Amino acid sequence: MEVVEVHPSVEQYAYTFGGAAPLRTVRPGQALRLWSEDAFGGGLRTTSDLVSNTPPAPGLNPQTGPFLVEGARPGDVLALHLVDLEPARDTGVSSLVPFFGGLTGTDTTALLTPPLPERTWLYHLDSARRTLAVELTSGGFSAELPLEPMLGTVGVAPAAGEVRTSLVPGVFGGNLDTPQMRAGTTCYLRVNVEGALFSLGDGHYRQGEGETCGTAVEGAMTTTLLVDLVRAGELRTAAGAPASAPATPRLEDDDHWMTVGTGRPLEDAWRASQVEMVRWLRELYGLDDLDAYQLLSQVGLAPLANVVDPAYAALAKVPKALLPTPATSAFGGVHARLREAARTLR
């Protein structure tokens, strides 16, 4: 299978979902290898570099894209299977940004306190050991953490001509910041506009759940993925009835079904993820809403994605091993099909 490689120039990055001209047209079934810059546009390279003393870029979270998918129409489901994520530099960076993070005053949580002092940390990648070494500034503490690459941003253009900054998560995807967006995962997004117009970026070499300080181990990334499309007319429930595209992003790997909810306060993001999982269990198993609600209450996991962005993101996560194999696979079995196709790319 041919793999199309895209390495954008600085001028080609997008900083929004929606409102940007397509970088390239791709076909369903196509394989892509995309280079993306880190969240800071590569501006932080040493511990002396701070957001406040770095030359301003057009914005944070530069996106590689958008890509116009041939034949994608509103109501379809875009399936993006992440085959491989590889750091494109040997260092990653994390930083405290003024008035940004989970444990500081922000523009939406106003406090009569100054911002936390700026500080930048470097993480050194050992490619052979697949680890990240960090040295903290106090107490001579050092640690070596496992490398776990993921993407902070994956999304499509929103509906109704809306344009959203690449710092924001929503029903269109965007800055979801979930560690589940990693190699082996298929991301399902509702198509809102002709061509879908998907973008990705904000590579993280690792991130804890919640992204507490507001930044992960940010780094440039090379992402290999497969693009596919499930037509609106092909969407079916377990009973064979027509189904709709997901209301919020859905994720699938070999072991879990996952749904992502976004919003503020945090419990509303959690609720959105839970409601979408009730809908998915209903589609997969032919349950009514109350049976699906009961089942989710006993088998569901609820990892946080982020509690720092303008909208928070939470997941509902169901282990496949706890439930019978459904009569119909999610979206016609596209995840398994793409997983098999991915083996031919390695």
N, C-alpha and C positions, 0 to 999 in steps of 0.2 A: 504494500500500500504506500502510495506517495505521501510524504509528509511535507506540508508547506511551511516554510520557516519565515517568521516575521520578526524583525528587529527594528522597532520604530526609531526615528530620529527624535530629538528633543521636541521639535516643532509638531510632531505628529501625535503626541500624547493627548488624550482627552481627560477632562477633569469633572465631567458630569455624565450621568446616565440620562440619555435623551439630549437633544439639542446639538449633537455633533454629527458631522458628515461621516459616512462610512469610510473606514480606512481601507477596506478590502471586501470583496464578495466571496463567500465560501458556499460549498454545497453540503447538503445532508450526507453523512457518511465520510466526510473528509477528515483527515488527520492534520493537526496544526502543531507547530512547535513555536511558542511565543516567548519572547524576552520581555520582561517587565522591570521597570525601575522601582526602587524602594519608595516607601511612603514619603520620604523627605526629598525625593528627586536626586538622591545621591549627594546631598549637601552636607551631611554629617559623616565625617570620616575619622575624626579623632575625638578624644574626650574633651578637648578644648572647644570643639564646635558645638554651638548651641543654636536653637531655633532663632533666638533673638539676634544673633550676630552672623547668621548665614544669609547670603544674598537671596532675596525673595524669588520664589518660583511662581508660575501662574497659579499654583495651588498645591495642596497636599494630595496624596494618593493618585499619582498619575496613572491613567488607565491605558492598557494596550487594546486598541479597538477604536470605535465599534466595528464589528463585523456584520455585514448584511448576509443573512442566510437565505439562499435562493428558495422561493416558494413558501416561506414562513408567513402565515397570516394570523391575525388576531384570533384567539381561541385555540390555536395549536399549542403544543407543549415542546419547548426546546429542551433537549437532553444533552448535557455536556459531561462527558466522562473524562475524569482526570486520570491520565495514564501514568505520568511521572512528573515530579517536581524536584528540580535540582538547583541548589544555590548557585548563583552566577558570580559571587564574590567569595573571598575567603574570610570576610568579616561581616558581622551584622551589628546593628546599632539599636539601642533603646534610649529614650530620653524623656525627661519630665518637661512638658510643654505648659507654659503659664495658663492657669485657669482651665486646665483640661485634665481629666482623670477621675477615678472613682472616689478618691479620698481628699478632694480639695474643692474649694468653691468654684463654680462655673457660671457661665452666663445664664443658665437655667436654674441653678441653685445658688442664688446670690448670698454672699456672706460678707460681714465687715472684717475680713481678714485679707492679708496680702496673698499673692500666689506663692506656692511652694518654690523654693530656690530651684533654678534650672540646674540640671545635671545630665551628663551623657555617659553611657556605658558602652564599651565595645565587647563583642563576643567573637572569639577567634575560632574558626572552623577547622577541625581536623577531619579531612575528607576520608582518610583511611579508617579512622575509629568511629566516624559518624557522630562526632561530639562537638559541643560548643563550650569553650572555656571562658569564664568571666572572672574578673578580679574586682571586688567591690572596694570602695574607697575608704572604708572604715574597718579597723581591726585586722587587716591583713588576710581577710577571708577570700578564698577562691573556691570555685566549684567547676565541675565538668558535667554538663547536662546533655542528654540525648538529643541529637538532631531530629526534628519532627516537622518537616516542611509543610506548609499549608498556604492557602490564599486567603487574604482578608476580604477581597472584593471579587465578586462574580455577579453580574446582573445584566438586565436587558433594559431597553428604553421603556419608561413608564407609559401608561395610557393617557389619552386626551391631550397630547402635546406637552405634558409636564416635563420639566427639566429638574433633576435633583443632583446636588453636589455628590462627588464620590466619597465624601465623609459620612453619608447618611445610608442606613439600611431601610428597607421597606418591602412591600409586597413584590416589587420588581427585583429583589435581591439586593445588590449593592454592597455596602460595607458591613457585611454580616459578622465578620471576625469570629467565625467558629472554627475551632481546631478540627472539626469533622470535614472541612473542605480540603481534603488531602488526596494523595494518590490512591486509586481504588474506589473512589466515590463518584457516583453519578448525580449531578445536580439537575433537577427538573424545574423549569421556570415557565410561567404562562407567557405566551407571546401577546404583546399589547399593540404592536404596530407592524406594518408590512416589513418583512425582513428581520424582525426581532431586534437587531442592532445590539448584540451583546459585547461586553467588554470585561476585562479582568485585570487584576494587578494586586498591589499591596502585599507582596510576598512576605511571609513570616517564616523564619528558620525554626522557631518554636513559639508557642504562646500558651499560657495557662488559661483555664476557663475564667471568663469575666474580663480578661485583659486589664487587670486592676488599675495600673498606673496610667493607662491610656495608650501605651505603645507596647508592642511585642518585640521580639528580636527581629527588627525590620531588615529586609535585604532584597537585593535584586534577585530575580528568579527566572529560570527557564522552565516553562510549563509545556508538556506534551499532552494534548487532549484530542478526543474524538467528538465530532459534532453530529447530532442526529435530530430528527424531527418526528413527532407523533402528531398526525393530523387530527383536528377536532372531531371529524367523523369517525375516527378509529377508537375513540375513548369509550370504554365500556366498563360497567360494574361486573361483579361476579355473576349476577343474574342475566347479564347480556344487555342490560338497559344502557342507554346513552349516559355518558358521564361528562362532567365539565373539567376544564383545565384547573389545576390547583389554584386556590385563592392566595396562598403564600408559598414560598420556596419549599420544595421537598428534596430530600437527599436519600440515597440508597447506597449501601455497600453490601458486601457479601453476607454480613451478619446482622444488619439493622435496617429498619425503616425509620426515617427521621423527618420531622417537619420543623420549620423555623417560624417563630412569631416575632414581630417587632412592635415597638411602641413604648410609651411612658404613661404611667409608672410601670415598674418592672412586672407587677402582677398581670398587667394587660398584655405585655409581650408573652408571658407564660400562658395566659388564657388563649391567645391567638394560636400558639403552637399546639395546645391541647385540642382546640376545636378542629384544627386542620387534621390532626391525627385521628380524631373520631371519624371524620369524613373519609379518611384513607382506609381505616379498618372497615368501615361500612362498605366501601367499594371492593376491597379485597375479599371479604368474607360474606357479603350479603346480609350483614347485621342491620338491625335498626339502630337509631342513634343511641338509645338508652343501653342496649346491650354492648355497643362499642364503647360507650362511656364507662360502663362497669368493667369491661375487660381492660381498658387502658388504665383504670385506677389500680389494677393489681399487677400489671406487667411493665408499666411505663417508667422510664428514667427521664430526668429533667435537667440536663447539663446547661449551664449558662454559656452564652457566646460572648457578649460584651455588655458591660454596665457602665460604659463611658461615652459612647457615641451620642449624637443628638437624639436618636431613638435607641432603646436597648433591644437586645436580641436574645431569645431563649429558645431552647429546643425541646421537643418531645421525641423520645427515642425508644423504640420497641425492639427488643432482641427477637430475631426471627426464630431462634431455636426454641423459644417458649411456646410457640403457637404451631398449629398444623400448617402444612404447606397449602397455601390458598389455591383454589381451583383455577384462578387466573392470575398470572404474574402482573406485577405493577407495570402499567403502560405497555402491555403486550410483551413483557420480557426483555425490554430494550437494555436494561443493565447487564444481564447475562450475555446478551449478544455483543455488546460493546466490550465487555471484559474479555470475551474470546477474541474479538478483533484486535484488542490491545496486545495480545500475545505475539501477534505477527509484527509489531513495531519494535520490539525489544532486540 
